[in-house]
């Protein structure tokens, strides 16, 4: 029995409307946000039971447009959404988007930027359950979870791929060898588009977000959402073979930059060097007909090739002073570890990281010369708490979030910086003592050979 596939934008009824500008998409317009958010999600969902690094492969491919429902119905939706946009706004960004999308919609082929992860858990939960990864990723916008090694603290990063689509449309495919909970199937496929509210041919207002999947009305009413496609309902060219558990994110009509390969490598190094060096993450980039991986065995080669300054931090992790990190118990974070390396040309900075060994921010601390450091929050409970302090892009810690989540008396952020300052000041004092003491010792205990007459 064939399944009716297509796009469904639910009626808005008397509910609130939505304009074109979307905070989640607008916030992640920079291409660097894509690599950061996607690789964080991959690291968060590593399958720890198989003792292999999570792997992500980036690839640009062409597919038949029909595989993604880019047909007359979707074209009419774009037209109606554009018409409604002109009634709601006069901003140029929306006009540019819709004119470009309508110029591209009639093409038989569509360029897809594909991000495939392996050695992860995949979207294993029941897709109709509010607690599942599928539901949080596609349906419940802005939701997040503390499951996995780390995780997004706000759930906004899931919108980063939409900023890279000329249709603001993204598809998700996932394969789970042990079957997707509650479905009896091993793989699923679904799409999501984020436009603005619009009116259909019956002058009924439709929601800005639409879903691609099974259009069986009974199933839609039963689950209160558009069911994804399962198993043989999925186009064969998009399915994985047995044993390849993981998820594919497919960005339709990608506007990714021409230098995306270089951008992916540089951003992976900058933000996930510690995860790669620890053997937790591998990043695959096409090289002719094969895939070349950035991994633990060759990260130094890439660091040298890209002249990346993360060599400073790798040195701190690999060759810390005294052979081990400094440690301090910090309330709400548990045991925090600070790796310091004293070396020529050190950048005099400390980088803050948390699970899955991703960079959050840098502290510029010229207390010492020629040093570099890495501060890691790796306590499971502490990791959950620290991400509550982060902005949506995971680039800084914010005091108002600390107050909202832990109260006015909380001082987690200042305690982290105090740990850094105390450690650096102690090391500076030690250096000063050594520099002062050694010359005096030379005066007090002169070399006995120096007084011997060479001619004797």
Beta strands, then each sheet from edge to edge (+ up, - down):
strand 1: 5-8
strand 2: 54-64
strand 3: 109-118
strand 4: 169-180
strand 5: 185-194
strand 6: 198-199
strand 7: 205-206
strand 8: 209-214
strand 9: 229-230
strand 10: 246-252
strand 11: 281-287
strand 12: 290-294
strand 13: 326-330
strand 14: 334-342
strand 15: 349-354
strand 16: 358-364
strand 17: 371-377
sheet 1: 1+ 8- 5+ 4- 10+ 3- 2+ 11+ 12-
sheet 2: 1+ 8- 5+ 9-
sheet 3: 6+ 7-
sheet 4: 13+ 14- 17+ 15+ 16-
end
